[in-house]
Every structure is written in structure tokens, then in C-alpha cells.
Amino acid sequence: MNAARFALAAWLAAIVTPACAQAPLQDTVTRTAVPAGYRLVWADEFDRDGLPDPARWTHDTVRNKDGWYNNERQYYSAPRAENAVVKNGRLVITARKESLRSAPDWGGQPYTSARLITRGKADWTYGFFEVRARMPCGKGTWPAIWTLGSGGRWPDDGELDILEHMGREPDRVSSAVHVAAGHGGRSTGGAQRLPTACSAFHDYQMHWTPDGVSFGVDGFVHAHYPRMDAGARVWPFDKPQFMVLNVAIGGDLGGPVDDTIFPVAMEIEHVRVYQRAPEPRR
């Protein structure tokens, strides 16, 4: 790493402030309330059994033939109950040890899963986001709850990882920010211990404002990325982002896969997006 790149990485790391798992999200987030003055603008409560609501979600399959990013090993299916289904008030995204050789876009993957996105259905600029979920467990799982810039240019349009969980570290959850000035292995973020990530449901939260982005679990912050007037390479977050829910297998972060764990599932009870209510007209 040259000196300029090292300085940039150190600067980016310094601007994200990890916090104690017991620190409140700056008095704006509690376990049962959203910030004052915010209203619910979009939600999926998963209260209708069957395939995920096509009015809200699209199945992202675009990289199946060529292989998914980060050396991941899964095939993301089109609508298929074996990989994504709503039942008993929950969205269940299931990864399986199987090869869909008959699918025309199969790229040789030995596992199937699902990646649901709201792109083309809904996106947002700023807000309070909450996803109540329970993680799968097992070496090789890599579930995530995150947003991507709707402009489609990565990393220029930014990425906000509300939650990432690696099955090889079952009691740790993390969040990250990816921008043009620091992404992939040079992203910034924070983490906290969560011993019940795989056995209990938790509220994974993000509060995104024009001044910064905070990430937390059950109302307790573990990372904050402040806005800086240093241009779009550091702060591209004044434009819309769409939601992504997925369970990846293996890859750079998922690591070696234990084939005895399958099938494994991430379960989600709700996805809610709140935004500040507009000021009343005078």
C-alpha cells in the first residue's frame, strides 16, 4: 500500500467511531420508538403466506451465470419457495446444498439461496430503517441486510451495510459503509457481540440523515459515519438507496463452508422504513 493510500485508509477508519454495545443511539433511537417527527413510509410485515410480494421485492439473479461477487458460491434463484417464502408471519430465506443444473443461468454453483431487492419498487433518501431478523448459523453462511445506491454505480453511489453476520463468528454482528474513497477491504464500520444472533430475533437498525449514518442493534449503536464536506467520493449519501436482503454462502467473508449445516435460513419478521414528516404548510 503506497503512502497516499495508507493515509486515506487511516483517515477513513478514524471517522467511524465504534461505541460500547450499551451506548444509546444518540437519544434518537430506542427499542420501541422511532425518532420524534418520523412517520412510516414503507413496510413489509410478511403477513401474507406465499412467495415474497412482487409489488415490493424483485429476485436479483443477474450474476448467476458469471458468478457472484466476492467469490461467493451460491446461485440466487428466481421466485422459488424452496429459497424464499413467507410463512407464519416471517420471510424465510433458505440456503440449500443443491445444484440447479437445469436452470439456463446456472453458473456451476453447488448451493442455492435468494437475494431480494426493492430496486425499481422502492428506494429512499435518508430515514430510519429497521429489520427484525434472526440469523442462520453454520460455517460458511454470510447473511446481510443492506442498501445500495439506486444509480447503479458501485462504489460511487455508496453502500450501507445495516447488518452482516458470518456463521464462523456466530456471536458477532457488524455494519459497514462503502464509498469510492474506501470500499471492499478498505470499508469502514463497527461491530458488537450478540450471543443470541442465531437463536433470537433482534432489531437491526440504521438512522441515515444529511449529517451522518448510525448503525445499531435493539437501539444500541455500534458505528457512526459522519458527513464530511469532502465530496461525493466520501459522502454519496444524498441520493436514493434500495434495500437488499440475502444469504450468501462462502466467499471472501463467508469463508470455508461446512456442508453438514444445510438447509439454513435467515428469518425476517418485518422491514420498516420511517422518514421525517414534512413540515406543515404555512
N, C-alpha and C positions, 0 to 999 in steps of 0.2 A: 504494500500500500504506500503510495507516494505521500509526501508531507502534506500536500493540499487536501488529499482525500482523507488522510488521518485527522486533520484539523476539522474537516466538515463532519466526520463521523462523531468525533468527540463533542462538537457543538450540538449536534442533533441529540446525542444521548443526554446531554446536560439539560435540555429544555423539557424533557419529560420527567416529572417529579413523582417517583414512587411514593406511596403513602402506606402507613400502617393499615392492616386489614380492618381495624376498628375505627378508622377516621371517617366521619360522615362526609358525604359529597357536598361540601361547602354549604350545608344547611339548605340545599335546594332539593335534595333527594331523600326520601325516607322509604321505608319498606312498603308503605301503604299509600303513598301520595305522590303525585307528580308536582312539578314546580307550580307555584301560585301563578294564576293567569294563563295556564295552558289548557288546551282542550283536545279531546281525542279526535284525530282526523282520519285515521285508518287503523283497521284491526282485522285479525283473523282469530276467532275464538275456537275454531275447529269443532264446531258443534253440529256438523252435518257429516255423517259417515259416508265413506266412499273415497274416490280419488281426490287429491287436492283441488280446491276450487279453481277452475281455469280462468275465472274472471280476476283472480288475484295472483296466480302463480303460473309460471312457464317452466317447463323442464329444460334445463340447459344441457344439450348434448353435442355442442358444436365441435368439441375437440376429441370426440371418441375415436375417430379413425386415425388421427395423427398422434394421439396420446395426450394426457392431461399434463398441466404444468407441474413443476417441482418433482418430476419423476414419479408422480403418483401412479398407482397400479389399478385403479378402478375404472370400470365402464359405467357411465351415468346413463340410466335408462330413460326412455320416453315414458309417458304415463303407464304405470305398471304397479299394481297393488303390492307385489312382492317387494318393491323397493320404496314406495311412498304411498301411504294410505292414511286416511283419517278414520279413527275408530275410538269409541268411548271417550270422546272429548279431547283427543290428542292426535297430533300429526306424528306419525311414526315413520322415520327414515331408516331403512334397514339395509345394511351391507351384508352381502352373501358371498360365499365361496362358490362361484359358478362362472362359466364362460358362455356368453350368448353368441355362439358361433354363427347362428342363423341370421343374426341382425346384420343388415347391409353396411352399417357403420362400425361394426366390431373391429377393434384395433388390436386384438390379441390379449386383452386384459383377462386375468384369472379371477376377478372379483366384480360384482355389480353393486351399485348404490344409486343415490339420487342427488341431484343438485337443483334446488328450486330457487327461482329468481322472480323478482317483481318487475324486471325491466320491460318497458312497454305497457305495463299495467299501472304502476305507481312508483313515484320517486319523490324525494323531499330534499329541501334545503333547510337545515337546522331542525332541531326538535329534541324531544326526549323519547328514547326508544327503549322498549322493554320486551324481552323474550324470556318466557318462563320455560325452562327446559331441564331435562335430565340427560347426562352424558352416557354413552356406551363405555364399556371398559374392555380392555384387552390390548396386548401389544400390537401395534400397527394401525390402530384407529386414530383418526385425525378429524374430528367433527369441528365445524366452525359456524359462527353466526356473524355476518359482516355486511358491509355495504361497499359498493363500487361506484365510481363516477359514471354518470349516465352518458357522458360524452364518448366513452369507449376507448379512451387513450390511457393505457396504464404504463407507467405510474403517474403520468402527467395530471390526470384527473383525480388522483388520490384514491386511497383505500382506507377504510376504518374497520378494524377487526374488533368487534364487540366482545367476542369470545373465541378462543381457540383452546383445545384440550387434546393432549397427547395421551393415548392409552398407556404408554410406558411410564407415565408420571400421573397416575390416577388422582392424586390429591392436590394437583396444581392446575389452575386456570390462568389464562393470560389474555392480554389485549395488545394491539399494536396499531401504529399509524404508518402508512406507506405514502411517500411523496417522491417527486422526481429527484430531490436532493438527498434522499435516503430511503431505500426500499429493499425488499428481499432481506438478505443478511445484514443490511445496514438500516433496517427499520428501527423505530423507537417504540417503547411500550413499557408495560409493567405487568406484574403477576401477583397472585396471592395463593396461599394454601387454602384448599377447600376439601377436607377429607370426605365429605358426602356428595361430591360432584356426580358420582355414578349411582348413588343409592337414593338420592332425594332430588326434588325439583328446587331450582333456585331462579331468582330473577336476575338475568344478565342485562345490564343497563348501559346506556350511553346518553350523555347530555351534550349536545352539539349546539353551540351558539356562535355568533360572529366573533366572539372573543376567545374561543377555545373549545376543546373537546375533553370531556372527562368520562372515564370508564369505571364501572363498579359492579359489585355483586350484592344483592339484597340491601342496597342503599349504602354500601361502604366502598369508597373509591380506592383503586389501586394504581391509577395512572391519570395524568393530566397533560394535555398537549396544548400549550397556549398559542394564540395567534401572535405572529410577529410580522411586522411590515417589511418583509424581505422578499416579496414577490411570490408568484404562483408556484415556483419550484419548492417552496417551503409551506405555503398555505394555499392550496387549490380549493379550499372547502367553503366557497361562497356559491357553489353551483350544485345542482341536484345529484343525489346518490340513490341507488336502488338496493334493495335487500337481497341477500344470498343466504340460503340455508343448505348445508351439505355435510356429508360424511365421506371424507377421503380415506383411502387406505394406502399405507406405506408412504414412500416418497421421502423427500429431504427432511421433513419434520416428523412424519409418521413413523419412519424407521422400519426395522425388520418386522415382519408380520407373523403372528402365531396363528396358524390355520385352524387350531382347535377351538377358537373363540366364536366361530360363526354359527348362526347369524347373530349380529349385534345391531342395536338400534339406538339412535338418538330420538327421544320423545319430547314433543313441544306442546305445551298447554295453551299458550297464546302468544301472539305477536301484536304489540300495540305501539302506535306512533302518536305522540302528542306534539302540538305546536302552540306557540303563543297566540292567544286570541287577538284578532285585530283591534286596534284602538277604535272606540266608538266615534262616529262622525259628529262633528260639532255643528 
